[in-house]
Amino acid sequence: MYKKGIYTILSNEPLTAAVWRMTLAGDTQWITAPGQFVNIALAGRYLRRPISVCDYDERTITLIYKAVGEGTAQMSRMTAGAELDLLTGLGNGFSTDVSAARPLLVGGGVGVPPLYNLAKKLLAAGRHVSVVLGFNTASEVFYADEFRALGCDVVVATADGSQGVRGFVTTAIAERALDFDYFYACGPLPMLRALSQAVEQPGELSFEERMGCGFGACMGCSCKTLTGNKRICKEGPVMKKEEIIW
């Protein structure tokens, strides 16, 4: 179930040269699981912008987004006090009731944000949480310290080796011989595919995809699964590893 509402910007600040964190005040009751997303209407733009929820509480939503196009660049220029029209409670989100004692969270680039609230919930349930964050270079790294502050074991991987492990998230998992019995991942498709093929453990994958409506009406964001095509915005964005046809 999703809901349309008006939200007020409390803050909007850069985390890196291209990545921004926006905190909004408004009704959060329709957000029921980590890994869900919102769809933002912007003045002068025909399509809404889907952004994963990084964190939320009883009255605020935290979004982290990368200013890569005209719409997100427009968002980066907004200031506290401005209002945004949001659809909230979209997508299925991650499952936190799996019987995993040592979950591993794997994020690539702007796939990192939805894992933050997930980590909070898993830690609150008494799980030992490890996190691997992948970026191209050190200047793009964000939220590693925030995950550490929660109590997670954090490994950073950069493709150029400028911070942490040199290579990709799969390199870091292998080099550090990480001990985990389940994984959650969000990031670009090549990362999700490589991760699924590299590890034996079961897990959940959150897919990034361009969307039209954001709630399953347009069928524009489907992926192939063992049980047929599924809409990433509606049946996803989270899918089980074993159901994906690559």
PyMOL commands that set and color helices and strands:
alter all, ss='L'
color gray80, all
select helices_A, chain A and resi 70-76+109-111+114-124+138-140+144-150+169-175+189-198+241-243
alter helices_A, ss='H'
color red, helices_A
select strands_A, chain A and resi 3-14+19-25+37-41+49-56+60-66+83-90+103-108+130-135+153-158+165-166+182-187+203-207+222-225+228-231+238-240
alter strands_A, ss='S'
color yellow, strands_A
deselect
rebuild
show_as cartoon
